[in-house]
């Protein structure tokens, strides 16, 4: 499956954080393409850095379960 975040320049922080954590990476691999895309899109559509950071933490928390 293609890595949704690797093609998004603003999604690179999600990819970097996810790849640092083996459990998060394993969970990411179980998500459907659509779920991965929506997680990345939520970050790329954030207008404020604070919103982006909050959304990143939310996605990472879901990945870490």
MOJOLIN-V898519 format. One record per residue. RES is the residue in three letters. NEAR is the number of other ideal C-beta (glycine too) atoms within 10 Angstrom. Layout:
res->RES near->NEAR
res->RES near->NEAR
//
This chain:
res->UNK near->9
res->UNK near->9
res->UNK near->15
res->UNK near->21
res->UNK near->24
res->UNK near->13
res->UNK near->11
res->UNK near->16
res->UNK near->9
res->UNK near->13
res->UNK near->23
res->UNK near->13
res->UNK near->14
res->UNK near->27
res->UNK near->18
res->UNK near->10
res->UNK near->17
res->UNK near->26
res->UNK near->14
res->UNK near->10
res->UNK near->14
res->UNK near->9
res->UNK near->11
res->UNK near->20
res->UNK near->14
res->UNK near->12
res->UNK near->15
res->UNK near->23
res->UNK near->11
res->UNK near->8
res->UNK near->16
res->UNK near->9
res->UNK near->10
res->UNK near->9
res->UNK near->13
res->UNK near->21
res->UNK near->16
res->UNK near->13
res->UNK near->23
res->UNK near->21
res->UNK near->13
res->UNK near->17
res->UNK near->21
res->UNK near->14
res->UNK near->11
res->UNK near->16
res->UNK near->7
res->UNK near->8
res->UNK near->8
res->UNK near->9
res->UNK near->13
res->UNK near->18
res->UNK near->13
res->UNK near->11
res->UNK near->17
res->UNK near->19
res->UNK near->11
res->UNK near->13
res->UNK near->20
res->UNK near->16
res->UNK near->10
res->UNK near->14
res->UNK near->20
res->UNK near->11
res->UNK near->8
//
